[in-house]
Amino acid sequence: MTKTFKVTMILLLGSGVLCAGADQYKMYGVESGKIDYKISGSGNIMGVKTKVVGKKRILFKAYGVKSLTEKNEVRKTVMGGKSNIEKSHKLTYLDGAILYNADMEKKRITRMQNPAIAMMGALGGGRSPMEMGEAMLKQMGGKKIGTDKVLGYTCNVWEMVGTKQCIYKGIPLKIESNVMGIKNTEVATKAEFDISISNEDLKLPDFPIYDMYGKKVDKTDLAKLDEKEKREAEQGAEEMAAAMSAVTAATKSAGIKPGEKPTVTQEKAMENAMMAAMFPRMKQKIIDEEKMMLEARACFGNADTLKEAKACSRNMDEGEDDGLKEWNDKTKRETLTQIDKALTGMACAKKAENMDQIRNCMK
């Protein structure tokens, strides 16, 4: 039960998942597509010669919410007259907030939350990934220097730190870089847009799946896990948007100018303004969590075996096993005591009139 209560308390204290909302998963300005790329590169750094050849294929639907990227590369390195050849074959499946990386040589798949989406949620300010990508290019010194055509598609050419990208509706059709003597090119050789892409087209090989910590994932739980994490991502997006809005309003209310270090008084004023803005959402979250805790108490109260207790635990964590190892009169009593303490805090918090009172209740 330890993990369950830690997660619940973190949620109650407002630490939302840093992910973009479902509407902000859209990566491209085209509904679907299939693109083939040719990859080439070469360089010589301190006598170490490198040559890369390869190809890449991208299939996507729902404006990039779902996509499959396959990449094959052969890298030859020559040093001191000795050569070494490395081959790489990888598949990446993106489904909104969830990312699957398949290593074709090792025949295994790693599942994780999409880190790019997390960044969008933290910094996007409600913008789509496509909009934010352009904004980030500008912030990093990138300049739009004109337009070009690749396979008949007119794209905007961006230049930044030795790299040129020709971008068509959020999709890079050509990337050229020359950094420290290493030249790389990735150019589309075939592109089709607004075509039919089925879920079968985006299917990964039937390899074992592991989470980012190396724990094997039960494939029968994947649909439930994916759905749960997507809901968490969308909820986190709403919380992050509210938090960012609160920060902006609080900064303005405290009279802090951009780039100016706030005084102690201004910091306190900003904190108070933020807490006032977040209070209604936090109180509603507690009310929602209370229902789940009441159901959990009833379930554990009726559990007489370890199997029944584990079922209660999985219901609380929506399919995840929190590692409950034993169930007897003592562990049952301890579990119900923990739940009763949490419910007492929630009942107190429901009557709270500000964030300080909520904090005191949840202690």
C-alpha positions in Angstrom: 0.0 0.0 0.0 3.0 2.4 0.4 3.2 3.2 -3.3 -0.5 3.8 -3.6 -0.6 6.3 -0.8 2.5 8.1 -2.0 1.0 8.6 -5.4 -2.3 9.7 -4.0 -0.7 12.3 -1.7 1.4 13.6 -4.5 -1.7 14.1 -6.6 -3.4 15.8 -3.7 -0.5 18.2 -3.4 -0.9 19.2 -7.0 2.2 17.8 -8.7 0.6 17.2 -12.1 2.2 15.1 -14.8 4.1 17.4 -17.2 2.4 16.3 -20.4 0.5 18.0 -23.2 -3.3 17.5 -23.6 -4.8 15.2 -26.2 -5.4 18.1 -28.6 -1.8 19.1 -28.4 -0.4 15.7 -29.5 -0.8 16.8 -33.1 2.7 16.9 -34.6 2.0 17.8 -38.2 -0.3 19.9 -40.3 -1.2 16.9 -42.5 -3.6 14.2 -41.4 -1.6 11.2 -42.5 1.5 10.3 -44.6 4.3 7.9 -45.5 7.8 9.2 -46.2 11.0 7.4 -47.2 14.4 9.0 -46.5 17.9 8.5 -47.6 20.6 8.9 -44.9 24.2 9.7 -45.6 27.1 11.2 -43.6 30.9 11.4 -43.4 33.6 13.1 -41.4 37.1 13.1 -40.1 37.9 14.1 -36.5 41.5 13.8 -35.3 42.2 11.0 -37.8 39.1 9.0 -37.1 37.1 8.7 -40.3 33.4 7.9 -40.2 30.9 7.1 -43.0 27.2 6.5 -42.5 24.6 5.2 -45.0 21.1 4.3 -44.3 17.4 4.8 -44.8 14.4 5.8 -42.8 10.7 5.4 -43.2 7.9 7.2 -41.3 4.2 6.4 -41.4 1.7 8.5 -39.4 -2.0 9.1 -38.9 -4.2 11.5 -36.9 -1.8 14.4 -37.6 1.1 12.5 -36.1 -0.6 11.5 -32.9 0.2 7.9 -34.0 3.3 7.2 -36.0 5.8 4.4 -36.8 9.5 5.3 -37.6 11.8 2.6 -39.0 15.5 3.4 -39.3 18.3 1.3 -40.8 21.9 2.5 -40.6 25.4 1.1 -41.4 28.3 3.1 -39.8 31.9 2.5 -40.8 34.7 3.8 -38.6 38.4 3.8 -39.6 41.0 4.5 -37.0 44.7 3.7 -37.3 44.2 1.6 -40.4 41.6 -0.6 -38.6 38.0 -0.4 -39.7 34.8 -1.3 -37.7 31.3 -1.6 -39.0 28.2 -1.2 -36.9 24.7 -2.0 -38.1 21.6 -0.6 -36.5 17.9 -1.4 -37.1 15.3 0.3 -34.9 11.5 0.8 -34.9 9.8 3.5 -32.9 6.0 3.6 -32.3 4.5 6.7 -30.9 0.9 6.8 -29.6 0.4 10.2 -28.1 1.8 10.1 -24.6 3.3 6.6 -25.0 6.5 5.7 -26.8 7.7 2.2 -27.8 11.3 1.7 -29.0 12.0 -1.7 -30.7 15.6 -2.9 -31.0 15.5 -5.3 -33.9 18.9 -6.8 -33.1 18.2 -7.5 -29.5 14.5 -8.4 -30.2 13.1 -6.4 -27.4 10.8 -3.3 -27.0 11.2 -0.6 -24.4 8.0 1.3 -23.4 8.0 4.7 -21.8 6.2 8.0 -21.6 7.0 10.3 -24.5 9.6 12.8 -23.2 8.9 15.3 -25.9 5.3 15.5 -24.8 6.4 16.1 -21.3 8.5 19.0 -22.4 5.6 20.4 -24.4 3.4 20.3 -21.3 6.0 22.1 -19.2 6.9 24.7 -21.8 4.3 24.7 -24.5 1.9 27.2 -23.0 -1.1 25.6 -24.8 0.7 25.5 -28.2 0.8 22.5 -30.4 4.1 20.6 -30.9 4.3 22.1 -34.4 3.8 25.6 -33.1 6.2 25.1 -30.3 8.8 23.6 -32.6 9.0 26.8 -34.6 9.1 28.9 -31.5 12.0 26.9 -30.1 13.9 27.2 -33.4 13.6 31.0 -33.0 14.6 30.9 -29.3 17.7 28.8 -30.2 18.8 31.3 -32.8 17.2 29.7 -35.8 16.2 31.8 -38.8 13.8 31.2 -41.6 16.0 32.0 -44.6 13.5 31.2 -47.4 11.7 28.3 -49.1 12.7 25.3 -51.1 11.0 22.4 -52.8 11.5 18.7 -52.0 9.6 16.2 -54.2 7.4 19.0 -55.3 6.4 20.1 -51.8 7.2 23.7 -50.9 8.8 23.8 -47.4 10.3 26.5 -45.2 14.0 26.5 -44.8 15.4 27.0 -41.3 19.1 27.5 -40.5 20.6 27.1 -37.1 24.2 26.2 -35.9 25.4 24.6 -39.0 22.1 22.9 -39.8 19.5 23.5 -42.4 16.0 22.0 -42.3 13.4 22.1 -45.0 10.1 21.8 -43.1 6.7 21.1 -44.8 3.8 21.5 -42.4 5.9 20.5 -39.4 7.5 17.6 -41.3 11.3 17.8 -42.1 11.7 16.7 -45.7 15.4 17.6 -45.8 18.0 18.0 -43.1 21.6 19.0 -43.8 24.2 19.5 -41.1 27.9 20.3 -41.0 29.2 20.5 -37.4 32.9 20.1 -36.5 33.7 18.5 -39.8 30.9 15.9 -39.6 28.5 16.2 -42.5 25.1 14.5 -42.4 22.2 14.5 -44.8 18.7 13.1 -44.4 16.5 13.8 -47.5 13.0 12.5 -48.4 13.1 10.3 -51.6 9.3 9.6 -51.6 6.4 11.2 -49.8 2.7 10.6 -49.9 0.2 12.6 -47.8 -3.5 12.3 -46.8 -3.5 8.5 -47.5 -5.1 5.6 -45.7 -2.9 4.3 -42.8 -4.3 1.5 -40.8 -3.4 0.4 -37.2 -1.9 -2.8 -38.8 0.5 -0.5 -40.8 1.8 0.8 -37.5 2.2 -2.6 -35.8 5.4 -3.5 -33.9 7.0 -6.9 -34.0 6.0 -9.5 -31.4 9.0 -8.9 -29.1 8.9 -8.9 -25.3 8.1 -5.5 -23.8 10.0 -3.9 -20.9 9.4 -0.6 -19.1 12.2 2.0 -18.8 13.5 0.3 -15.6 13.9 -3.1 -17.3 10.8 -4.7 -15.8 8.9 -6.9 -18.2 5.4 -5.7 -19.1 2.5 -8.1 -19.3 1.1 -7.6 -22.8 -2.4 -8.3 -21.6 -2.2 -5.1 -19.5 -1.0 -2.9 -22.3 -4.3 -1.4 -23.4 -5.3 -0.6 -19.8 -1.8 0.9 -19.0 -1.8 3.0 -22.2 -5.3 4.3 -21.5 -4.5 5.1 -17.9 -1.3 7.0 -18.8 -3.1 8.9 -21.5 -5.7 10.0 -19.0 -3.0 11.0 -16.5 -1.3 13.0 -19.3 -4.5 14.9 -20.2 -5.2 15.6 -16.5 -1.6 16.8 -16.1 -2.0 19.1 -19.1 -5.0 20.8 -17.5 -3.1 21.1 -14.2 0.0 22.4 -15.9 -2.0 25.0 -17.9 -3.6 26.2 -14.7 -0.3 26.3 -12.9 1.4 28.2 -15.7 -1.5 30.6 -15.8 -1.3 31.1 -12.1 2.4 31.8 -12.3 1.9 34.4 -15.0 -0.9 36.1 -13.1 1.0 35.9 -9.8 4.1 37.5 -11.3 2.1 40.3 -12.7 0.1 40.8 -9.5 3.4 40.9 -7.5 4.7 43.6 -9.8 7.7 41.6 -10.9 9.2 42.7 -14.2 10.8 40.2 -16.7 14.4 39.4 -15.8 14.1 41.1 -12.5 14.8 39.3 -9.2 11.8 39.5 -6.9 12.1 40.8 -3.4 11.1 38.7 -0.4 7.8 40.6 -0.2 7.2 40.0 -3.9 8.0 36.3 -3.6 5.4 36.0 -0.8 2.8 37.9 -2.7 3.4 35.7 -5.8 3.1 32.6 -3.7 -0.2 33.7 -2.2 -1.6 34.6 -5.6 -0.5 31.2 -7.0 -2.1 29.3 -4.1 -5.3 31.3 -4.4 -5.5 30.4 -8.1 -4.8 26.7 -7.5 -7.1 26.3 -4.5 -10.4 25.5 -6.3 -8.8 22.8 -8.5 -7.0 21.2 -5.5 -10.2 21.1 -3.5 -12.1 19.4 -6.3 -9.3 16.9 -6.7 -9.6 16.0 -3.0 -13.4 15.5 -3.4 -12.7 13.2 -6.4 -10.0 11.2 -4.5 -12.3 10.8 -1.5 -14.7 8.6 -3.5 -11.9 6.3 -4.6 -10.6 6.0 -1.0 -14.1 5.1 0.3 -14.4 2.4 -2.3 -10.9 1.1 -1.3 -11.8 1.0 2.3 -14.9 -1.1 1.7 -12.9 -3.4 -0.6 -10.1 -4.0 1.9 -12.5 -4.3 4.8 -14.1 -7.2 3.1 -10.9 -8.8 1.9 -10.0 -12.0 3.8 -7.3 -13.4 1.6 -4.1 -12.1 -0.1 -5.7 -12.6 -3.5 -8.7 -10.5 -2.5 -6.5 -7.8 -1.1 -4.3 -7.7 -4.2 -7.5 -7.3 -6.3 -8.4 -4.2 -4.1 -4.9 -2.8 -4.6 -5.1 -3.3 -8.4 -8.4 -1.5 -8.5 -6.9 1.4 -6.7 -3.9 1.6 -9.0 -5.9 0.7 -12.1 -4.2 -2.6 -12.9 -0.8 -2.1 -11.3 0.4 -4.4 -8.5 1.9 -2.4 -5.6 3.8 -5.4 -4.3 1.5 -6.5 -1.4 3.2 -9.7 0.0 1.0 -10.8 2.8 -2.5 -10.3 4.2 -3.5 -11.1 7.8 -5.3 -9.4 10.7 -2.3 -7.2 11.3 -1.7 -5.9 7.7 -5.5 -5.6 7.3 -5.7 -3.4 10.4 -2.7 -1.3 9.4 -4.1 -0.8 5.8 -7.5 0.3 7.1 -5.8 2.6 9.6 -3.9 4.3 6.8 -7.1 4.7 4.7 -9.0 6.1 7.7 -6.2 8.7 8.3 -6.3 9.8 4.7 -10.1 10.0 4.8 -9.9 12.1 8.0 -7.5 14.5 6.2 -9.8 14.7 3.2 -12.9 15.4 5.3 -10.9 18.3 6.9 -9.6 19.5 3.5 -13.2 19.7 2.1 -14.0 22.4 4.7 -10.8 24.3 4.0 -11.0 27.9 2.8 -7.4 28.3 1.5 -4.3 26.2 0.6 -2.7 26.6 4.0 -5.7 25.0 5.6 -5.5 22.1 3.1 -1.8 21.6 3.9 -2.6 21.4 7.6 -5.4 18.9 7.0 -3.2 16.6 4.8 -0.4 16.5 7.4 
